Amino acid sequence: MEIPKRYVSFATWPSEQLPAVDDLVRAGFFYTGKNTIVTCFYCNGSLQNWGSNDNPMIEHARWFPHCAYAKQLCGDDLYRKIQESKRLAQG
């Protein structure tokens, strides 16, 4: 799904205390139109229950480590740090 279509999907995004639409679109997400559920155009992974301080790119890479789009977006160093911190948090 192209970037302009992803932007259009956020027409009814509830903006209070949630990540900015620009950040979500850049991270590869489109809005499903339901609650705060967004889905990656590439890996089809979905996330919801966003906090205002959540970084969509980092959350994308954290929860969907096999998404090539998220990995490319982060770059190797940041991607590696995200995966390391996830492993440490899981103990």
SEDO-529438 format. One record per atom (N, C-alpha, C): x, y, z; chain; residue number from 0; atom name. Coordinates in steps of 0.001 Angstrom, whole numbers. Layout:
pt c1=X&c2=Y&c3=Z&ch=A&i=NUM&at=CA
...
***
This chain:
pt c1=858&c2=-1179&c3=0&ch=A&i=0&at=N
pt c1=0&c2=0&c3=0&ch=A&i=0&at=CA
pt c1=900&c2=1238&c3=0&ch=A&i=0&at=C
pt c1=674&c2=2105&c3=-959&ch=A&i=1&at=N
pt c1=1502&c2=3297&c3=-1104&ch=A&i=1&at=CA
pt c1=1258&c2=4292&c3=39&ch=A&i=1&at=C
pt c1=2244&c2=5148&c3=250&ch=A&i=2&at=N
pt c1=2189&c2=6129&c3=1339&ch=A&i=2&at=CA
pt c1=916&c2=6990&c3=1296&ch=A&i=2&at=C
pt c1=516&c2=7553&c3=133&ch=A&i=3&at=N
pt c1=-710&c2=8371&c3=143&ch=A&i=3&at=CA
pt c1=-1944&c2=7590&c3=609&ch=A&i=3&at=C
pt c1=-2056&c2=6343&c3=221&ch=A&i=4&at=N
pt c1=-3203&c2=5531&c3=648&ch=A&i=4&at=CA
pt c1=-3139&c2=5250&c3=2147&ch=A&i=4&at=C
pt c1=-1933&c2=5081&c3=2674&ch=A&i=5&at=N
pt c1=-1806&c2=4865&c3=4120&ch=A&i=5&at=CA
pt c1=-2264&c2=6119&c3=4866&ch=A&i=5&at=C
pt c1=-1881&c2=7302&c3=4368&ch=A&i=6&at=N
pt c1=-2325&c2=8555&c3=4996&ch=A&i=6&at=CA
pt c1=-3850&c2=8657&c3=5001&ch=A&i=6&at=C
pt c1=-4477&c2=8360&c3=3885&ch=A&i=7&at=N
pt c1=-5935&c2=8451&c3=3776&ch=A&i=7&at=CA
pt c1=-6614&c2=7534&c3=4792&ch=A&i=7&at=C
pt c1=-6009&c2=6376&c3=5062&ch=A&i=8&at=N
pt c1=-6623&c2=5423&c3=5997&ch=A&i=8&at=CA
pt c1=-6753&c2=6006&c3=7411&ch=A&i=8&at=C
pt c1=-5954&c2=7024&c3=7727&ch=A&i=9&at=N
pt c1=-5966&c2=7622&c3=9068&ch=A&i=9&at=CA
pt c1=-6967&c2=8779&c3=9207&ch=A&i=9&at=C
pt c1=-7869&c2=8938&c3=8250&ch=A&i=10&at=N
pt c1=-8833&c2=10051&c3=8287&ch=A&i=10&at=CA
pt c1=-9639&c2=10070&c3=9586&ch=A&i=10&at=C
pt c1=-9930&c2=8914&c3=10153&ch=A&i=11&at=N
pt c1=-10734&c2=8858&c3=11383&ch=A&i=11&at=CA
pt c1=-9913&c2=8426&c3=12597&ch=A&i=11&at=C
pt c1=-8587&c2=8549&c3=12512&ch=A&i=12&at=N
pt c1=-7691&c2=8173&c3=13616&ch=A&i=12&at=CA
pt c1=-7980&c2=9058&c3=14825&ch=A&i=12&at=C
pt c1=-8254&c2=8466&c3=15991&ch=A&i=13&at=N
pt c1=-8493&c2=9273&c3=17196&ch=A&i=13&at=CA
pt c1=-7173&c2=9853&c3=17692&ch=A&i=13&at=C
pt c1=-6975&c2=11145&c3=17547&ch=A&i=14&at=N
pt c1=-5646&c2=11741&c3=17728&ch=A&i=14&at=CA
pt c1=-5207&c2=11988&c3=19165&ch=A&i=14&at=C
pt c1=-6109&c2=11906&c3=20126&ch=A&i=15&at=N
pt c1=-5719&c2=12257&c3=21492&ch=A&i=15&at=CA
pt c1=-4803&c2=11204&c3=22126&ch=A&i=15&at=C
pt c1=-3674&c2=11675&c3=22648&ch=A&i=16&at=N
pt c1=-2722&c2=10827&c3=23385&ch=A&i=16&at=CA
pt c1=-2243&c2=9616&c3=22590&ch=A&i=16&at=C
pt c1=-2107&c2=9786&c3=21276&ch=A&i=17&at=N
pt c1=-1655&c2=8691&c3=20416&ch=A&i=17&at=CA
pt c1=-509&c2=9181&c3=19543&ch=A&i=17&at=C
pt c1=292&c2=8256&c3=19010&ch=A&i=18&at=N
pt c1=1377&c2=8676&c3=18118&ch=A&i=18&at=CA
pt c1=839&c2=9457&c3=16914&ch=A&i=18&at=C
pt c1=1683&c2=10317&c3=16373&ch=A&i=19&at=N
pt c1=1304&c2=11129&c3=15215&ch=A&i=19&at=CA
pt c1=1130&c2=10252&c3=13979&ch=A&i=19&at=C
pt c1=191&c2=10645&c3=13138&ch=A&i=20&at=N
pt c1=-77&c2=9909&c3=11902&ch=A&i=20&at=CA
pt c1=1190&c2=9811&c3=11054&ch=A&i=20&at=C
pt c1=1958&c2=10905&c3=10953&ch=A&i=21&at=N
pt c1=3201&c2=10877&c3=10168&ch=A&i=21&at=CA
pt c1=4120&c2=9748&c3=10621&ch=A&i=21&at=C
pt c1=4269&c2=9594&c3=11932&ch=A&i=22&at=N
pt c1=5157&c2=8560&c3=12468&ch=A&i=22&at=CA
pt c1=4631&c2=7162&c3=12165&ch=A&i=22&at=C
pt c1=3332&c2=6987&c3=12265&ch=A&i=23&at=N
pt c1=2729&c2=5679&c3=11986&ch=A&i=23&at=CA
pt c1=2872&c2=5313&c3=10510&ch=A&i=23&at=C
pt c1=2618&c2=6277&c3=9631&ch=A&i=24&at=N
pt c1=2730&c2=6026&c3=8189&ch=A&i=24&at=CA
pt c1=4176&c2=5718&c3=7819&ch=A&i=24&at=C
pt c1=5114&c2=6508&c3=8345&ch=A&i=25&at=N
pt c1=6535&c2=6263&c3=8066&ch=A&i=25&at=CA
pt c1=6966&c2=4880&c3=8533&ch=A&i=25&at=C
pt c1=6366&c2=4405&c3=9621&ch=A&i=26&at=N
pt c1=6710&c2=3091&c3=10164&ch=A&i=26&at=CA
pt c1=6061&c2=1953&c3=9372&ch=A&i=26&at=C
pt c1=5282&c2=2294&c3=8340&ch=A&i=27&at=N
pt c1=4712&c2=1271&c3=7465&ch=A&i=27&at=CA
pt c1=3274&c2=899&c3=7751&ch=A&i=27&at=C
pt c1=2645&c2=1619&c3=8671&ch=A&i=28&at=N
pt c1=1297&c2=1233&c3=9084&ch=A&i=28&at=CA
pt c1=192&c2=1964&c3=8329&ch=A&i=28&at=C
pt c1=-944&c2=1283&c3=8226&ch=A&i=29&at=N
pt c1=-2192&c2=1917&c3=7816&ch=A&i=29&at=CA
pt c1=-3207&c2=1648&c3=8917&ch=A&i=29&at=C
pt c1=-4214&c2=2509&c3=9013&ch=A&i=30&at=N
pt c1=-5228&c2=2396&c3=10058&ch=A&i=30&at=CA
pt c1=-6348&c2=1480&c3=9588&ch=A&i=30&at=C
pt c1=-6725&c2=533&c3=10451&ch=A&i=31&at=N
pt c1=-7790&c2=-415&c3=10100&ch=A&i=31&at=CA
pt c1=-9174&c2=198&c3=10260&ch=A&i=31&at=C
pt c1=-9256&c2=1343&c3=10946&ch=A&i=32&at=N
pt c1=-10541&c2=1981&c3=11188&ch=A&i=32&at=CA
pt c1=-11208&c2=1498&c3=12465&ch=A&i=32&at=C
pt c1=-10538&c2=593&c3=13160&ch=A&i=33&at=N
pt c1=-11113&c2=3&c3=14368&ch=A&i=33&at=CA
pt c1=-10231&c2=333&c3=15569&ch=A&i=33&at=C
pt c1=-10826&c2=926&c3=16611&ch=A&i=34&at=N
pt c1=-10102&c2=1281&c3=17838&ch=A&i=34&at=CA
pt c1=-8796&c2=1984&c3=17491&ch=A&i=34&at=C
pt c1=-7667&c2=1464&c3=17965&ch=A&i=35&at=N
pt c1=-6357&c2=2042&c3=17612&ch=A&i=35&at=CA
pt c1=-5502&c2=984&c3=16916&ch=A&i=35&at=C
pt c1=-6145&c2=123&c3=16143&ch=A&i=36&at=N
pt c1=-5432&c2=-972&c3=15474&ch=A&i=36&at=CA
pt c1=-4857&c2=-494&c3=14145&ch=A&i=36&at=C
pt c1=-3538&c2=-652&c3=14005&ch=A&i=37&at=N
pt c1=-2853&c2=-352&c3=12750&ch=A&i=37&at=CA
pt c1=-2181&c2=-1628&c3=12263&ch=A&i=37&at=C
pt c1=-2000&c2=-1727&c3=10941&ch=A&i=38&at=N
pt c1=-1422&c2=-2922&c3=10337&ch=A&i=38&at=CA
pt c1=-313&c2=-2516&c3=9381&ch=A&i=38&at=C
pt c1=754&c2=-3294&c3=9362&ch=A&i=39&at=N
pt c1=1870&c2=-3035&c3=8447&ch=A&i=39&at=CA
pt c1=1490&c2=-3497&c3=7041&ch=A&i=39&at=C
pt c1=1748&c2=-2640&c3=6067&ch=A&i=40&at=N
pt c1=1441&c2=-2976&c3=4682&ch=A&i=40&at=CA
pt c1=2331&c2=-4110&c3=4183&ch=A&i=40&at=C
pt c1=3483&c2=-4310&c3=4810&ch=A&i=41&at=N
pt c1=4471&c2=-5274&c3=4316&ch=A&i=41&at=CA
pt c1=4341&c2=-6641&c3=4988&ch=A&i=41&at=C
pt c1=4373&c2=-6666&c3=6326&ch=A&i=42&at=N
pt c1=4357&c2=-7954&c3=7046&ch=A&i=42&at=CA
pt c1=2963&c2=-8338&c3=7532&ch=A&i=42&at=C
pt c1=2012&c2=-7405&c3=7430&ch=A&i=43&at=N
pt c1=631&c2=-7642&c3=7862&ch=A&i=43&at=CA
pt c1=491&c2=-7751&c3=9379&ch=A&i=43&at=C
pt c1=1543&c2=-7381&c3=10117&ch=A&i=44&at=N
pt c1=1475&c2=-7389&c3=11574&ch=A&i=44&at=CA
pt c1=639&c2=-6219&c3=12065&ch=A&i=44&at=C
pt c1=-137&c2=-6447&c3=13118&ch=A&i=45&at=N
pt c1=-1004&c2=-5398&c3=13665&ch=A&i=45&at=CA
pt c1=-627&c2=-5068&c3=15101&ch=A&i=45&at=C
pt c1=-744&c2=-3793&c3=15443&ch=A&i=46&at=N
pt c1=-502&c2=-3319&c3=16804&ch=A&i=46&at=CA
pt c1=-1667&c2=-2438&c3=17233&ch=A&i=46&at=C
pt c1=-1874&c2=-2363&c3=18549&ch=A&i=47&at=N
pt c1=-2920&c2=-1510&c3=19107&ch=A&i=47&at=CA
pt c1=-2532&c2=-1095&c3=20520&ch=A&i=47&at=C
pt c1=-3430&c2=-417&c3=21206&ch=A&i=48&at=N
pt c1=-3195&c2=48&c3=22577&ch=A&i=48&at=CA
pt c1=-1965&c2=945&c3=22669&ch=A&i=48&at=C
pt c1=-1904&c2=1935&c3=21807&ch=A&i=49&at=N
pt c1=-772&c2=2847&c3=21754&ch=A&i=49&at=CA
pt c1=-767&c2=3809&c3=22933&ch=A&i=49&at=C
pt c1=448&c2=4128&c3=23402&ch=A&i=50&at=N
pt c1=639&c2=5185&c3=24383&ch=A&i=50&at=CA
pt c1=1157&c2=6412&c3=23659&ch=A&i=50&at=C
pt c1=1001&c2=7583&c3=24256&ch=A&i=51&at=N
pt c1=1409&c2=8813&c3=23579&ch=A&i=51&at=CA
pt c1=2912&c2=8882&c3=23334&ch=A&i=51&at=C
pt c1=3706&c2=8174&c3=24138&ch=A&i=52&at=N
pt c1=5160&c2=8202&c3=23972&ch=A&i=52&at=CA
pt c1=5704&c2=7035&c3=23156&ch=A&i=52&at=C
pt c1=4837&c2=6174&c3=22642&ch=A&i=53&at=N
pt c1=5300&c2=5037&c3=21846&ch=A&i=53&at=CA
pt c1=5879&c2=5518&c3=20523&ch=A&i=53&at=C
pt c1=6968&c2=4892&c3=20110&ch=A&i=54&at=N
pt c1=7582&c2=5185&c3=18822&ch=A&i=54&at=CA
pt c1=7164&c2=4067&c3=17863&ch=A&i=54&at=C
pt c1=6327&c2=4379&c3=16859&ch=A&i=55&at=N
pt c1=5820&c2=3335&c3=15972&ch=A&i=55&at=CA
pt c1=6904&c2=2502&c3=15287&ch=A&i=55&at=C
pt c1=7997&c2=3137&c3=14877&ch=A&i=56&at=N
pt c1=9066&c2=2397&c3=14210&ch=A&i=56&at=CA
pt c1=9693&c2=1376&c3=15161&ch=A&i=56&at=C
pt c1=9972&c2=1791&c3=16387&ch=A&i=57&at=N
pt c1=10592&c2=893&c3=17367&ch=A&i=57&at=CA
pt c1=9631&c2=-225&c3=17756&ch=A&i=57&at=C
pt c1=8369&c2=107&c3=17979&ch=A&i=58&at=N
pt c1=7388&c2=-929&c3=18330&ch=A&i=58&at=CA
pt c1=7212&c2=-1919&c3=17190&ch=A&i=58&at=C
pt c1=7238&c2=-1430&c3=15960&ch=A&i=59&at=N
pt c1=7122&c2=-2301&c3=14790&ch=A&i=59&at=CA
pt c1=8262&c2=-3322&c3=14782&ch=A&i=59&at=C
pt c1=9485&c2=-2838&c3=14943&ch=A&i=60&at=N
pt c1=10649&c2=-3736&c3=14939&ch=A&i=60&at=CA
pt c1=10653&c2=-4662&c3=16153&ch=A&i=60&at=C
pt c1=10176&c2=-4189&c3=17293&ch=A&i=61&at=N
pt c1=10156&c2=-5000&c3=18510&ch=A&i=61&at=CA
pt c1=9188&c2=-6176&c3=18380&ch=A&i=61&at=C
pt c1=7982&c2=-5908&c3=17918&ch=A&i=62&at=N
pt c1=6945&c2=-6937&c3=17891&ch=A&i=62&at=CA
pt c1=6945&c2=-7781&c3=16626&ch=A&i=62&at=C
pt c1=7558&c2=-7266&c3=15556&ch=A&i=63&at=N
pt c1=7609&c2=-8010&c3=14293&ch=A&i=63&at=CA
pt c1=9043&c2=-8031&c3=13770&ch=A&i=63&at=C
pt c1=9926&c2=-8751&c3=14488&ch=A&i=64&at=N
pt c1=11350&c2=-8740&c3=14151&ch=A&i=64&at=CA
pt c1=11665&c2=-9326&c3=12779&ch=A&i=64&at=C
pt c1=10737&c2=-10049&c3=12193&ch=A&i=65&at=N
pt c1=10998&c2=-10646&c3=10880&ch=A&i=65&at=CA
pt c1=10511&c2=-9774&c3=9727&ch=A&i=65&at=C
pt c1=9979&c2=-8593&c3=10040&ch=A&i=66&at=N
pt c1=9515&c2=-7690&c3=8984&ch=A&i=66&at=CA
pt c1=10720&c2=-6989&c3=8353&ch=A&i=66&at=C
pt c1=10955&c2=-7284&c3=7092&ch=A&i=67&at=N
pt c1=12098&c2=-6693&c3=6387&ch=A&i=67&at=CA
pt c1=11949&c2=-5177&c3=6254&ch=A&i=67&at=C
pt c1=10726&c2=-4683&c3=6141&ch=A&i=68&at=N
pt c1=10508&c2=-3239&c3=6033&ch=A&i=68&at=CA
pt c1=10929&c2=-2541&c3=7323&ch=A&i=68&at=C
pt c1=10491&c2=-3070&c3=8464&ch=A&i=69&at=N
pt c1=10846&c2=-2472&c3=9758&ch=A&i=69&at=CA
pt c1=12353&c2=-2523&c3=9978&ch=A&i=69&at=C
pt c1=12958&c2=-3640&c3=9611&ch=A&i=70&at=N
pt c1=14404&c2=-3796&c3=9793&ch=A&i=70&at=CA
pt c1=15166&c2=-2777&c3=8944&ch=A&i=70&at=C
pt c1=14759&c2=-2614&c3=7698&ch=A&i=71&at=N
pt c1=15414&c2=-1652&c3=6809&ch=A&i=71&at=CA
pt c1=15205&c2=-225&c3=7313&ch=A&i=71&at=C
pt c1=14009&c2=63&c3=7792&ch=A&i=72&at=N
pt c1=13672&c2=1393&c3=8286&ch=A&i=72&at=CA
pt c1=14554&c2=1792&c3=9471&ch=A&i=72&at=C
pt c1=14768&c2=860&c3=10388&ch=A&i=73&at=N
pt c1=15559&c2=1123&c3=11596&ch=A&i=73&at=CA
pt c1=17049&c2=1234&c3=11305&ch=A&i=73&at=C
pt c1=17514&c2=469&c3=10349&ch=A&i=74&at=N
pt c1=18952&c2=356&c3=10140&ch=A&i=74&at=CA
pt c1=19504&c2=-719&c3=11060&ch=A&i=74&at=C
pt c1=20635&c2=-1281&c3=10704&ch=A&i=75&at=N
pt c1=21183&c2=-2433&c3=11428&ch=A&i=75&at=CA
pt c1=21456&c2=-2163&c3=12902&ch=A&i=75&at=C
pt c1=22071&c2=-1023&c3=13224&ch=A&i=76&at=N
pt c1=22445&c2=-751&c3=14620&ch=A&i=76&at=CA
pt c1=21227&c2=-619&c3=15528&ch=A&i=76&at=C
pt c1=20284&c2=221&c3=15134&ch=A&i=77&at=N
pt c1=19086&c2=407&c3=15954&ch=A&i=77&at=CA
pt c1=18293&c2=-895&c3=16040&ch=A&i=77&at=C
pt c1=18173&c2=-1602&c3=14930&ch=A&i=78&at=N
pt c1=17439&c2=-2868&c3=14917&ch=A&i=78&at=CA
pt c1=18052&c2=-3845&c3=15925&ch=A&i=78&at=C
pt c1=19374&c2=-3943&c3=15920&ch=A&i=79&at=N
pt c1=20079&c2=-4846&c3=16842&ch=A&i=79&at=CA
pt c1=19820&c2=-4433&c3=18298&ch=A&i=79&at=C
pt c1=19858&c2=-3130&c3=18577&ch=A&i=80&at=N
pt c1=19604&c2=-2645&c3=19944&ch=A&i=80&at=CA
pt c1=18176&c2=-2952&c3=20395&ch=A&i=80&at=C
pt c1=17223&c2=-2800&c3=19492&ch=A&i=81&at=N
pt c1=15821&c2=-3098&c3=19826&ch=A&i=81&at=CA
pt c1=15676&c2=-4575&c3=20179&ch=A&i=81&at=C
pt c1=16275&c2=-5445&c3=19384&ch=A&i=82&at=N
pt c1=16155&c2=-6882&c3=19634&ch=A&i=82&at=CA
pt c1=16885&c2=-7274&c3=20920&ch=A&i=82&at=C
pt c1=18037&c2=-6645&c3=21179&ch=A&i=83&at=N
pt c1=18778&c2=-6910&c3=22421&ch=A&i=83&at=CA
pt c1=17960&c2=-6500&c3=23639&ch=A&i=83&at=C
pt c1=17370&c2=-5307&c3=23589&ch=A&i=84&at=N
pt c1=16599&c2=-4829&c3=24742&ch=A&i=84&at=CA
pt c1=15360&c2=-5700&c3=24951&ch=A&i=84&at=C
pt c1=14799&c2=-6219&c3=23877&ch=A&i=85&at=N
pt c1=13643&c2=-7115&c3=23997&ch=A&i=85&at=CA
pt c1=14057&c2=-8410&c3=24700&ch=A&i=85&at=C
pt c1=15211&c2=-8949&c3=24312&ch=A&i=86&at=N
pt c1=15708&c2=-10183&c3=24947&ch=A&i=86&at=CA
pt c1=15991&c2=-9956&c3=26428&ch=A&i=86&at=C
pt c1=16605&c2=-8822&c3=26766&ch=A&i=87&at=N
pt c1=16912&c2=-8519&c3=28166&ch=A&i=87&at=CA
pt c1=15633&c2=-8362&c3=28985&ch=A&i=87&at=C
pt c1=14634&c2=-7721&c3=28407&ch=A&i=88&at=N
pt c1=13366&c2=-7513&c3=29112&ch=A&i=88&at=CA
pt c1=12638&c2=-8830&c3=29363&ch=A&i=88&at=C
pt c1=12835&c2=-9786&c3=28461&ch=A&i=89&at=N
pt c1=12172&c2=-11087&c3=28614&ch=A&i=89&at=CA
pt c1=12911&c2=-11986&c3=29592&ch=A&i=89&at=C
pt c1=14135&c2=-11594&c3=29932&ch=A&i=90&at=N
pt c1=14922&c2=-12336&c3=30909&ch=A&i=90&at=CA
pt c1=15498&c2=-13550&c3=30322&ch=A&i=90&at=C
***
